[in-house]
Amino acid sequence: MSDKGEKQMPQKTKNTPMMEQYLAIKNQYPDAFLFYRLGDFYEMFYEDAIKGSQLLELTLTTRNRNAADKIPMCGVPHHAAQNYIDILVDQGYKVAICEQMEDPKLAQGMVKRAVIQLITPGTMIDSSASEAKENNYLTALHEEKQQFGFAYTDLSTGELKVATLQSTAQLLNELISLRTKEIVIDQSVTAATLKEIAPLKILVSHQDELTKNAEASYTTQGLTSKLELRVVRQLVTYLSVTQKRSLGHLQQAVRYEPSHFLKMDHYSKTNLEIVENSRTGKKQGTLLWVLDKTKTAMGGRALKQWLDRPLLAQKEITLRQQKVASLLDNYFERSTLQDELTNVYDLERLAGRVAFGNVNGRDLLQLRQSLEQVPKIRYVLEKIDDGTFTDILARLDPVEEVVELIKRALVDEPPISVKDGGLIRSGYNKELDGYQDALKNGKKWLATLEAKERQATGISNLKIGFNRVFGYYIEVSKANLAKLPEQRYQRKQTLTNAERFITPELKEKETLILGAEGKATELEYQLFVAVREQIKKQIKRLQKLAHGLAELDVLQGFATVSEEQHFVRPEFTAGEHRLQITAGWHPVVQEVMGKQSYVPNDVIMPQDLNILLITGPNMSGKSTYMRQVALTVVMAQVGCFVPAAKAELPLFDQIFTRIGAADDLIAGQSTFMVEMKEANEAISHATRNSLILFDEIGRGTATYDGMALAQAIIEYVHKNVHAKTLFSTHYHELTELSQTLTELENIHVGAVEKNGDLIFLHKMQPGAADKSYGIHVAKLAGMPHELLTRANQILIELEAAAGENQSPVTAPAATTPAQNAVQDKQLSLFVPEEKPEKTQPLQKKVLHELLGTDLISLTPLEALNTLYKWQKELKKNK
């Protein structure tokens, strides 16, 4: 029941008042499951019940089972509802929580009910421990004059960002990068834009009307763009309408420009496996996995955000590097810092829960414990005392008032529920202390009464008990009933093995005890709410503190991983456009393989060298070599040290990759189409300051098509773009380009044959590879010996045939490697074998038809028929 179309509710001939109420509320939320509170259960009816019973594996029953038009029904216990809500929301549905708004005992007529919250995929705030380091973003979109106002928030933390996007491609890239589960649109969004978004399978919600409230006014302060103001208000309005509670933790909207960060489209992030493993979809096996040494959930989320948006400003990068270097140099202080951070809970989300009103006593204890670590953390940073952490220290506010309040108000081990008492510490409130004293004395009186009655009756197992239906009672086992003096007690309840009694004196004491207990419980809840409201006033301070701690946590993580992995601080070659990495390695591959197994490599690209053409066999490490360069750049520009013995890097503005073969089945595009689109994205948008990684461009089509495209792309980049480019290929003919392109150099992966086996050296060496090793790689893959022998035989025959047909005349300088290959090999398909005087004219005719045929425009069947026609003609004249 996501926004996939509204469904009409079936109508009964005559509904009960309760069902009339249900239908009226359900009609307000046609696209959501309605959890309708009835006593201790949330019930679902009609289509909600049918669909809900399937998704949640619940028993489907009926209401009015004796009527002709039975109503499908199923339900879940209210105390276990969150688990069921999570299941539905995780599958992309919305859930409207409908509660009883008055005590049924006091209600006159129908109990009033209302929806208190609409939970959607983008507004989930309760996350499991495994998801603590993940953000859950809700996005909003407003379209105007071919521009997009785009805003996003994490409701659990209050983070709020806004931007103006210039194209659909930018919009899709942001949505995929944020991994958003829900997007809020209005009527401005066109059908064309929705069609582009549809393949992403994001829940689309609608919010056309805007409301004025304090949260909208606060969050939009400082925004000047009407488009951005509009989309933030749209987002905040949707939150107000669905959540129906305070949003005081929402932060002021921060405007960002995607172009102010190192740009990587989602293809590149996927290819490089920065935060998500392309095979498993998990964190393991990614750059994030290697670098995440954070101790807090806040730090984990911040690290992920940094990796999504590496910096462009060298000054900001240098500040981060200085902090990492300082922490590296101060091992013992860093170790102490890690110990203290381990005791810090998720301050961002705790602050959000306080504002949201769903915080409990244990949450506040976690808040207190976290704040108590801040003075210790400050002390450690001040002890380093090199001036590096001044900006972070300014944000590390211990918020002592909150610590003292929680310490005075709450007991050390509060219960989970905030409405059942047992929360408030003795001495915090005189009125509550009075009730507690009455309770204590009352229970002492009951214990005294029990001892007195045992002595008076001689019944040693006589006891005084309590339940919510009958109150306090005296219980006597049936075996001892004969010992009771007549009319000593008034009979209250008969059980199988005992009788329960009361006395006027006991009933009087019960009234006093229960009165005090009820008042105490009610007062405790009021006091807790008051404490919560006092803390709520400090939310902005808590959020500022959380940001400071998160940054510090990421930086200590960088220092830790840099020490463990022997990373070095990179230097930036500002203005020189020089890239030199000495003994660099792929941080993820080495983590998996171990340092002893990994062969480091150099990357040397001086100012006047922009293209490295890489040749060598499959499985030899070409793709790994290319990826490690990109990951080194990303690490450097987030402020981390890098995997190398030495690194000198220019500041890159964009990274483009075309690595690996993958279909885009959602968009209906083949591997080759994806390859061409990614290549086009690079050559169209790359600048001199960009990094381009092209792996085996052109392999998805015919040999000569592919070779021609690969060569043309290299030449275009060389002539027009001048970006640092790593281009790996199997087309050995392309290595001749180094003779004519001054900014290109050949390198290859070393490999040697030993006793008929191929041994990869995994070491980059100057020059082009001397041969291909395809059959050797097939052998390593375990192909059958018979198959490999036959393949080797065919290879020898093909190489011999190519040698016989090769033109003895060197190709003129004006021709290209691809043209040379066509001249030398393609025409050999038509070399006459016999009857040259008869077949030569026919071959020329067929060749003429072939050259004049637009193969791209033919259907597969048409192409096959044309080929069959030519073959038939040639055979006829053979």
N, C-alpha and C positions, 0 to 999 in steps of 0.2 A: 503494500500500500504506500509505496513512494509515489511521487507525482507522475503516475503512469495512467492517469485518467480517473475521474471520480466514479464511484460505484453507487448505484441507487439502493437504499435500504428497503427490504421487503416490508410491506405494510400488513399488519394484522387487521382483521375485521374490527376488533375492539381491543385496544391496549389498556393494560393496567396503568395506574398513575406512575408507577415506578418505570415501566417500559416507555411511557410517554416522555418521562424525564430523560431516560437513557437516549432515546432517539433524538431529542432536541439537542442534547450535548454532542452526540455523535455527528449530527449534521454540521456542527461547527468545525469538526476535524475529520473530514471525509477521507483524507489521505494518510490517516494515522490509525494504529491500533488503539482503541480506547480501553484502558484498564479502569473499570468502573467498580468503586469500592462498595462491597456489601459485607458488613461485619468484619471478619478476619480474612476475607478473600478479595482479590481483584477479579472480577468476572468479565468475560467477553461474550458477546452475543452475535447472532447472524453470521455474516461472512467473516467478521473478525474471529469468531469462534472456530469456524471451519478451517480457515487458513492458519490461525494460531495453533490449533491442535496438531496440525501437520508439522509446522516449523518447530514447535516446542515439545512435541511428542507427549501431548496431554490427552486424557480421555475426553472424547466429545460426548456430551450428554444433551438433554433437551429441557427446556422450561415449558410448563403447561403440557406435560406429556400426554394428558388425556384429551387435549384439544385437537381439532383437525389440523390447525396450522401451528405445529410445534416450533419452538424457537431454539435453534442450535445454541449450545452454551458450553463454555469451559472456563476454568479459573485456576489461579495460582495463589498460594498463601501470601499474605501481605509481607510477612517477615522474610520471605525468600524471593520477593518480586525482582530484586535487582539483577539476579542471575538471568532471569527470563528476559528482562528488559535488554540486558547486554547482548543476548543472543539475537534478538530481533534487530537491534540497532546495528550490530556488526554485519548483518545481512542487508543493510541499506534501508531499513524501515524506520518510521517514526512511531513513538509511543506517547500517547496523551494520558497523564496520570490524573484520574478523577477521584477526589477525596470527599468524604463527608465533612461538611462545614459546620456541623453542630452535633451536640451529644444526642444520640438517638433517644435516650431516656427522657430528655427535656424537650424534644421536638414535638411540635403540634402539627399533625398531618405528616406529609412526606418530608423526610430528612433532606435538607438542602445539600446539594452537591455541586462541585465546580472543578474544572481542570486547573490544577495548581502548577503544572509544568508540562511542556512539550519537549520530550527528549528526542534529539535527532542525531544522525551520524556526526555532524559538525559541532554539536554542543555537549557531547559526552565529556564529563570532567573527572569521573572516577576511573583511574587506570590501574591495571595490575602492576605488580612489581617488575615484571618483564618489560612493561611498556613505559616505565617511569622516565626513561631517557628519550621518549618519543613525544613530539608535539602532535596535537590533534587540531588541525587548522580548519576553520570555517572561512570561506571566501565569499566576496560579493562583487558583482559586476554591473556596471552601467555603461552603455554604449552611446557615443555622441560624436557625430562628424568624423566617422572612421577612426575614432580614438576610444580607448577603454579606460574608464575609471575602475581601478582594481584595488580592493582592500582585503586584508585577511587578519584574523585574530585566533589566538588560542584562549578559549574561554577559561580554562583552568589556571592560566598564569596572568591573563590580562594584557598580554602583548598585542599590539595593534599597529599594523603597517599599511601604507597606502602608496600607490604609484599611478602614473599615467602611462599606459602601454600604447605603442604606436601600431601594432600589427597583431593579427590573429596568431601568427607564429610565436610572438612574444607572450601572448596570453596562454597558449597551450604549454609553452615551456615553463611558465610560472606555476601553472596548475599541476603539471607533472612533478616539478621539482619540490613543491610543497606537499605532494602526496595528499592533497585535500580530498575529503570524502563528501563534501556538500558545497554547493555554490548557490548563492542567493541572487536572483536576477529580478529585473523589473521589466516593464513593457518596452523599454528602449532596446533591449537585446534582440537582434534580428534573427530570423529563421536560419540564415546562412551561418551565423555565429554558433547557434545551437547545434547545427548539423556538424560543425567542426568539433564541438565539445562532446557530442554524443558518444563517440568511440571510447572515450576515457571512462565511461561507466560511473560518472559522478552524479550523485543525487542532486536534482535541480529543484530548488524551492523558490517561491515567489514572494516578493514584498514590494508592492507598488506604493502604498501610502506611507508617508513619513510622519513621525510624531515628534513633538518638541519635549525634551526632558533634560534633566541635569546632566545625565551621562552623555547625551549627544552633544550638548554644549561644551562640556569639558573635553571630550575626546577630539573635537574638531578645532580646538584652540591652536592658532599658529598656522592653519591651513589657508592658503590664499586661492588655490585653484577651485573654481566652482565645480568642476567635474569630480575632483577628489573630495570636496565637502559633501557632495551629493551621495557618493558611494559609501562614505563612512557613516553618514546618517542612515542610509539604507541598511547597512549592516547592524548598527546599534539598535535601530528600530526592530529589526527581526529578532534580535536577542531579547529585547524588552517584551515583545509580544509572546515569544515562546517560553521564556524563563520565568516571567511574572514575579521577579524579585530584584533586590538591589544588585546593581552592576558597578558598585563603587570601586572595584579593583581594576576596572578597565583603565589602561594607561592612555595618555595623550597619543593620538595617531602620529607616528613617525613617518615622514615622507622619505621614500628611497627611489633611487634611479638604478635600474638594472645595469646601466652602462657605467656606473661608478664602481663596479666590482669586476673581477676577472670573469669574463663571460664564457660559460660552457652550456651548450644546449643539452637537452635530456639525452640525446643520442650519445654525446661525448661522455656524460656522467655515467651512462649505462656501460659504454665500452670500457671505461677506465675503472669501473666498479669502485667508485669512491665511497658511497654509503650503503650500497645494496649489491649483493652478489647476483650477477645476471643469470646464474643457473638455479640458485636456490631461493632467491628473493630475501635471503637473510643477511644479517650483519657480518657473520663469519666469512673470512676470505676477502674482506674489503680494506681499503685504506683506513676507514673509521675504526675497524676492528683492531688494526695495528696500533693506532694512535690513542685509542681511548683508555687512558690510565686515570680517568677522573674518579673522584670519590663520592660525588654527589649527583643526584638526578639533574639538578640545574646545570652543572658542569657538562654532563653528557649531552644535554640538549643544546647548550651553547656551542660545543665542539661541532656538532652536526651542522649548525647554522653557519659556523665559520667555514667549514669545508664546502658548503653549498655556495658561499659567496666570499671567495678569497679577495684580498685587498689589492688595490691598484696604487695607493699612495705609499711611497717608500718611507715617508716619515712615520706613518702608523705601523708599518711592518717592522721598522727598526726599533720602535718602542717595545713591541712584543718580543723581539729578539733579545733586547737588553734584559728584559725580565726573565726570559728563559735562561740566558747566560748567568744571571745573578743566582737563580735557583740552582743551576748546575754547580756553581762554585761553592754553594753553601749546603752541603749534603745533609748535615745534622739538622739544620733549621728546616730544610725541605721535608725531612723525615717526620719531624714534629708537626709540621703543617699538615701533612697527610693524615696523621693520627687525629688531629683536631677536626679536619674536614670530614673524616669518616663518621663523626658524631653529629654532623649537621644534616637535618632532614630537608625535605623539599620546601624551602621557605616560600618560593613563588606560588606553589599550589596550596600551601597552608594559608597564605594570605588570601588567595582566591576563595578558599572554603570559608574563611572568616567573613568575607564580604558577602558571599553567597548565602550564608546563614545555615550551612550544613556541617559546620565544624562541631566536633564533640570534645569531651574532656581530655581524652587521650591525645587528640590532635594538638590541643593547647599545651599539653605536657611536652610534646615533640617540639613545639614552637619555643617553649622555655629552654629546653635542653640545647636547641640549636643556637639561640641567642647567647647562652652562657659560654659557648665556644668562641664568640667573637673577640672578647678581650684577650684571650690566649692567642688567637690568630694575629691580632694587632701587635701583640708583644713580639711574636716571631718575626714579623716583617720589620718592625722597628729595630730589632736586634741586627738584622742584615744592614740597615742604615747606610745604603749607598745612594739614596735619593731616587731609586728606580721605581719604587712602589708608592710614590706620593699620591698619584691619582686614585689608586685603589684604596689606600688608607682613608682618603677623604670620603669614601662610600661605605666604609666598614663601621657603621653606627650600631652600637650594641643595643639600642632601644631599651635602656634599663627599666623604664617605667613599666613596660610590658612584662619583663621578667619578674619584677617585684609584685605586680598585680596578680600574675598567675601563681606565684609562690604563696602569696597571702590567701588567695581565694580558693584554690583547688587542693583536694587531697592528693597524696602521692600516687595512688592507684585508683583513679576514677573508673566507673563502669562505662561501657560503650554507650548506653542510652543516657540521654540528658534529661529525660522526663520521669525517671523512676527514683530519683534521690540518690544520696550517697556521693554527691559531687563536691559539696562545699566544705571547706576545712572549718573545724571548730574554732570559735573566736573571731570569725570574719563578720558575723552578723548577730547582734544580740537577740533579735526576735527568733531567728532560727535556732540559736542556742537554747532558748526557752522551750521551744517545741521538742528539741532533741533531749532536753533534760526530762521533760514530761514523758517522752517515749522510754527513756532509760529507766525512770522510776516506775513507770507502768509495767514494764517487762520484769523489773525486779519484784514488783508486787505479785505478778503472775507466778513467778518462781516460788515466792513465799507461800502463796495460796496452794500451789500444787503440793508442797511439802506438808503443809498443815492438813490437807484433805487426805493424804496418804496415811498420816498418823491417826487421824480421826476415824477413818474407815477400816484401817488395817489392810488396805489394798496397795501392795507395793508397786504395781505397774500402772496405777492410775496416772493419767497424764492430762495436761491442758494443752490443747492444740488450736489451730486457726485455719480456716479457709475463707475464700472471698464470698462464698454463698451464705454460709451460716455464721460467720464471724468466729469468736472464741467459744470454746466448748470444753466440757470435762468428759473424757472418754474412759469407759470401764469395760473390760472384756466380759463376755457373757458368762465365763466360768466364775467370775467374782461378783455377779449381780446380787447373789443371795446375801452377801456381806453388807450391802448398802442399807442403812436405816430407811424406813419408809418415809416418803415425802421430803427427803433431804434435798433432792434435786428435781428440776423440771425436765421431763424427757423432751429431746429436740430431734434426734435422728436415730434410726435403727440401721445397723450394718449387719453383715453376715456373722461376724465374730465379736461384735461389740455394740454397745449403746452409747449415745452421746447425750449429754445433759447440759443445762445452763442453770444459773442462779441469778436472782435480781442484782446481787452485788457484782457478779461477773459481767452482766450486761451493762451496768453503769460504768464499770472500768473500761469496757470495750469502747463505749462511746467516747470516753476521754482519750484513749490511746489512738483509736482510728481517726478521731478528729485532729489530734496533734500530728499524726503521720501524714494525713492528707494535706494539711496546711503546710507541714514541713516540706513535703515533696513539691507542692506548688510554688512555695517560696524559693526553694533551691533552683527551680527552673528559671524563675524570674531573675534571681541573682546571677545565674549563669549567662542569661541573655544580656544582662547589664554589663558583665565582664566582657562578653563578646563585642558589644557595641563600643566599649572603651578601646579595645584593641583595634577595632575597625578604623578608628580615627588615625591610627599610625600605619595604615596600609602602604601609603606612598613611601614612607621611610623603610618599611620592610622590603618593598620591591627594589628600592635603590640598593639596599644591603645585599639582597639576593643577586642582583646583577654583578656587584663587586666580587662576591664569593664565587659566582659561576666563572667569571673571567680568571680569577686566581686559580681556580681548580683546573681549568683547561691548561693554563701556563705551567703549573707544576706537573701536569701530565706530559706536556711537551718535554720538559726537562728530564722527567723520569725515562721516557722512551728514548730520548736522545742519548742519555747515559747508557742505558741497557744495550742499545743497538749501535752505539758508536757513531751517531750522526754528527755532522759538522755544521757550523754556522755558515750559510751561503753569503757570498758577496754579490752586490748588484752592480752591473756594468752600465750604469746610467748613460744613455746617449751613445754607447759604443756598439750596441747591437752584437755583442759577443757572448757566445755560449760555450762554456768549457766545464765539463764534469769529469773529474779524475776518479777512476775506480768506483764508479757508481753502481748501485744495485736496485732491484725492484723490492721495496720494503715488504710487500705481502708475500711474494714468492719465497724470499729468503726466510721469512717467519715460518713458512710451511716446511721448506726444505732443510733449513738450518744453515748457518753461516759457512760451515765447512764445505757444503755441497755447492754453494752458489759461486759462479765465476763473475767477478765484477768487470765492468767495461768502461772505457772512456768515451766521451762524446766531445768532439773538438770541432767547433764551428766558429771560426774567426769572423770578423765583421764582414769580409767580402765573400764568405761562403754561406749560402742560404739553403742549399738542398743536399741532403745525403741520400744517395740512391743505394739501397741495401739489397744485396742478393745473397742467396744461400738456400740450402734445403729446408723443407718443412720440418717442424719440431726442433729446429736448431736454436730458436730463441729470438728470432727477428721481432715478433710481436711484443715479446717481453721487454726487449731492448727499447722499443718505441714507447711502450707504456711507462717504463720507469722514468723516462725523460719527462713525460707529462706529469706524473705523480710527484716528481722532484720539484717541478714548477709550482704545483698546487701547494705542497708542503711549505715551500719557501714563502709563498705569498699569503699564507695564513699565519706566518710568524714562527713556524717550527723549524728546527734544524733538519738537515736532509741526509739521505743515505748515500754518502760518497766520502772519499778521502779529502776531496776539495771540490768546491763548486763556485763558479762565477756565472751569473745569469743576468740577462736583461729582464726588465719588468714586462711581462706579457699582458696584453689586453684581452686576448681571446685564445681559447684552445678548441681546435676542430679535430675530430677523429673520424676515420673510416677504417675500423678494425673489425675483423670477424664477419661471418656470413649469417645474416638473419633476415627472414621474411617479416614484413609488417602485415600480418594476416588481417588485423582489424581494419586497416586502411585498404586492404586488397592489393598490396604491392609486393612484387617479387623481390628476391634478394638483390637482383641487379638494379631494379628500380630504386630500392632503398640506398644501394651503393651510389647510384648517380645523384640522388637527391642530397645525400650527405656531402658528396664531393662538390656539388653545385653550391651548397650552403657555405662551404669553406671558401671556394674561389670567388664567390660573390661578395662575401662580407669580411674576409680576412684583410688585415692591414700589415704593414711592414713589421709591426710589433706583435704579430700573432704567432702561434705555434700550430703547425698542421702535421697530423699523422695520417698517412695514407698507406694502407696495407693491402697489397695485391689488387689495386684498382684495375678493372677491366676483365677480371677472370670470370665474371658471370655471363659473358657473351662469347661469340665466336673468336677464335684466336686473333685474327687480323683486326677485327673490330676492336677487341680489347686492347691490343697493342697500340693501335692508332689512337684510341682514346687516352690511354695512359701517357703516351708521348705528348699528345696535345695538351694534357693537363699539366705535365711537368713544364713544358715550354711556356704555358700561360702564366703559371706561378713564377717562373724565372723572369719573365718579361714584365709582368704587370703587378705582381703582388710583393715579391721579395721577402715573404715571410720565412722564418726558420721552418724548414719542412723536412720530415723524415719519410721517405718513400720506399717501401719494400716491394719487390717485384720478382716474378719468375721469368719475365721476358728479358733474357740475357742480352738481346739485341739492343735494349735501351741503354746499356752501359756505354755504348758508343757516344752517347750524348755528352759525356764529359769532355769530348774533343771539341765541341762547339759551344757548350754552355759554360761560361766562365764561373758562375756561382754554384756549379754542381760538382760533387765529388763522389766517386764510387767507394763503397766499403762492402765487405762481405763477412759472413759468419764462417769461421774456419771449420773445416771438417777433413778427416783423413780416412782412407781405406786401409784396413789392416786385416790380412788373411780373409779377404772377401767381405769383411764386416765394415760398417760405417761407424765412425766414432766422431761425435760432435765435440768440438773444442769449446763451443759457446763463447768464443772470443771474437770480437770484431777486429777485422784486419783491413788495411788499405787495399784498394783495387776491387775488381769484380771477381765473383766466383768463377772458377775455371770450368765447372760443369754442373749439371743438375744431378740430384741423387734421389729421384722419385721412387725408383724400384727398391733402393736401399731402405727408404722410409717405409715402404709397403712391407718389407721384410721385418722391420722392427715392430710393425703393427700386427705381425703374426699371420700374414697371408700364406696360403698353402704353397709348399715348395714347387709343385707342378705348375701352378699359376705364375709364380715368380720366374721360373725357368722359361716359360713361354713368353712372358713379357720381355725378358732380356733378349730373347731370340728376335722378337718383333722389333725391339729397339735397334739392334744391330742392322736389321734389314732396312729400317727407315733411315738410319744414319748413312748407310751405304748408298741408298737411292738418292738421298739429298746431296751426297757428295758427287754422284754422277751427273746430276742435273744442275749443279751449281754453275753459274756463269763464270768463266775464267777472267772476265773483264771486271775490274774494280768499279763499283758504282760511282758515278760522278758525285762531286762534293755537294751538289744541290739536293741530292736525295736524302731521305731520312732512314733511320734503322728500320722503321716499319715498312717503308717503300722497298728497301733492299730485300727484306724478307719476302715481300709479295713477288718481287721480280725473280728472286732466286727459287722460290718454292711454289707459289700459287700456280704459275704458268706450267709447271711441270705436270700438273694434273692432266694436261692435254697433249703431252708428248706422244707422237704417234708410235705405235708398236709394230704395225704392219699395214700394208696397202696404203702408204702415205699418199699415193697419187689419187686414190678414191676417197679416203676419209678426211684428208686435210681440208677441203672446202666445207664439208659438213661440220667438222669441228669448229671452223671459223664461224659458221652460221650459228651453231649452238652457243659459242662463246659470245657472239654479238647479241643474241637474245638474252643471255644471262646478264650481260652488262647493262642491257636496256630494261631489265625487269626491276620494278620497285618491290623488292621482297618484303619490306616492312608492311606494305599495304595488303599483302596476301593473307588469307586465313591459312591455318595449318593444312587444311584439306586442299585448298587451291595450290599451295606450294608443293604438296606431295604429288598432285596431278601433273603439275608443270614439270617436276623432276622426272616423273615416270615417262612423260612424253619425250623428253630429251634422251632418256636412256633407251627408249624403244627405237628412236631414230638412229642412234649410234649403233645399236646392236644389228639393226636391219642392214647397215652398210659395212659391217665388220668383215 
